[in-house]
Amino acid sequence: MRPFTYERAKDAQSAAQSVANRPGAKFIAGGTNLLDLMKLSIERPQHLVDVSRLPLNQIEDKEGGLRIGSQVSNSDLAADPRVRQRYPLLSMALLAGASGQLRNKASTGGNLLQRTRCYYFYDVSKPCNKREPGSGCAALQGFNRIHAILGASDQCIAVHPSDMAVALTALDAKVETVAPDGSERTIPINELHRLPAATPHLETSLQSGELITAVSLPAPPNGRQIYRKVRDRASYAFALVSVAAVIDSADRNVRAARLALGGVAHKPWRAPEAERVLAGASNTRDSFVGAADAALKGAQGHGHNDFKILLAKRTIEQTLADASKQA
């Protein structure tokens, strides 16, 4: 274990200032990802700012939706009656992730910022542009079964691991932050995470020291919400492919749809082209096949993960069909 100093934050702004002003400083909340990375010397913080005790652990009704404090645990969020009744998609996604013990510790803000589970990111003996910019991407020519089929680059083909973030993307959530100077801003969740391009080590649009304080959800969408996760085993496994779908149907037609994918890209992948295909379409298998094709336009495998394209297509089709029947 490398030595580091520790500070318990008094408020959100002072926490942001501490991280911005001290080289090598990091926020820590539940620590379910950061501590593992520290043990492996992937993360080497010189100073930890503990934000877990800040008064950011409330779920509040707001303008027909919900405002979720960044320190609300994944367990509490999944179990909240308002979430279960109005945003079952979010509850399903949370319960599909990790284990009960980890959900008890993992925070809402930390879940959004967890880092990839790429084998080569975790293996410090292998080159990784995310871990060491400019060193190369071992996954491109290595065993890349779990890697990206959408939005990848020649610098990185890692995927984002969060289930919760996929659901929040389909629900049009927004992320609230505070900067070291006390200024606040609200970021649409689809703009929080970045695609790798030439800078895969830059994973979000957050600035130095900027702290997530809450996630806000608009009023719940009309229609049926479903989250489906396909993985290698039934528990404690990250998604090969996941689908968050909202289908609002009338008679035999789809009035509106939302679709987001997980396990396929460097960020939760919203599929607006598929949503446009579905809007006004009939509730038929042909429509769902067309939407899946639109969602996966440009998808590219890298050898071992070629199967994910067909897997994603079938998962999208079945999830849309199930959501349509139950809407």
Protein Blocks (a to p, Z undefined) as FASTA:
>chain_A
ZZddddddfbfklmmmmmmmpghiacdfklmmmmmmmmnomaccfbdcdfklpcckbccd
eehiacddfklcfklmmmpmklmmmmmmlmmmmmmgccfklmmmpcfklmmmpccfbfkl
mmmkbccfklmghiapfklmmccklmcfehpafkbccdcfbfklmmmmmnopacddddfk
opacdddfklmpccfklmlmlmbfcdehiacfbdcdddddedjdddddddfbfbhpacfb
dcddddddehjbcfbdcdddehkafbdcddfklmmmmnopacdfklmmmmmmmmmgoiac
ehjmmmmmmmmmmmmmmmmmmmmmmZZ
